[in-house]
Amino acid sequence: MRTKNTLVLVFLLLSALVLSALIGALTQNIGYLKWLTWGDSLGFDTVNLDLSVINISFSFHMQVNVLQVVFISAALLLYKKIR
């Protein structure tokens, strides 16, 4: 049963991210809805780990905007309600 709850949570979160990206792309040129796309980028640039045998590079970037925060909050509330 725990696996099913985890899968539902992952599905809701991924759906929220995809829908927020889609709606954000559609509303970015509409003047009174432009505030939904306000956001900032988080992350760090490339970090290299050279072990002489293997070279590993790490990088992480994430763009967060208002619409994503709203949709993820709604997904978490929906998950809490249906769980």
C-alpha positions in Angstrom: 0.0 0.0 0.0 2.9 2.3 0.7 4.2 2.0 -2.8 0.9 2.9 -4.2 0.8 6.1 -2.1 4.3 7.0 -3.2 3.5 6.5 -6.9 0.4 8.7 -6.5 2.5 11.4 -5.0 5.1 11.2 -7.7 2.5 11.3 -10.4 0.8 14.3 -8.8 4.1 16.2 -8.5 5.2 15.4 -12.1 1.7 16.4 -13.4 1.9 19.7 -11.5 5.4 20.5 -13.0 4.3 19.6 -16.5 1.0 21.6 -16.3 2.8 24.6 -14.7 5.4 24.6 -17.5 2.7 24.4 -20.2 0.5 27.1 -18.6 3.5 29.3 -18.0 4.5 29.1 -21.6 1.0 30.0 -22.7 0.6 32.9 -20.3 4.1 34.6 -20.6 2.9 37.0 -23.3 -0.4 38.0 -21.6 0.1 41.2 -19.7 -2.1 40.6 -16.7 -0.9 37.0 -16.3 2.8 37.8 -16.7 3.3 37.7 -12.8 2.7 33.9 -12.9 6.0 33.5 -14.7 8.1 35.5 -12.3 10.8 33.4 -10.8 14.5 32.7 -10.4 17.0 30.1 -11.1 18.7 28.0 -8.4 21.7 25.7 -8.7 25.4 25.5 -9.0 27.7 25.2 -12.0 29.9 22.3 -12.9 31.9 20.6 -10.1 34.6 18.3 -11.4 35.8 15.2 -9.5 39.0 13.9 -11.1 40.1 10.5 -9.7 42.8 10.0 -12.4 40.9 6.9 -13.6 37.5 8.5 -13.9 36.4 12.1 -14.3 32.9 13.0 -13.0 31.2 16.3 -13.5 28.2 17.5 -11.4 25.9 20.4 -12.3 22.4 21.3 -11.0 20.1 24.0 -12.2 16.4 24.5 -11.4 14.1 27.3 -12.5 11.3 28.1 -10.0 8.4 30.4 -10.8 5.1 31.4 -9.1 3.0 29.1 -11.1 5.1 26.1 -10.2 4.8 26.9 -6.5 1.0 27.2 -6.8 0.7 23.9 -8.7 3.0 21.9 -6.4 1.1 23.3 -3.4 -2.2 22.2 -5.0 -0.8 18.8 -5.8 0.4 18.3 -2.2 -3.0 19.4 -0.8 -4.7 17.0 -3.2 -2.5 14.2 -2.2 -3.2 14.9 1.5 -6.9 14.8 0.8 -7.0 11.6 -1.3 -4.5 9.7 1.0 
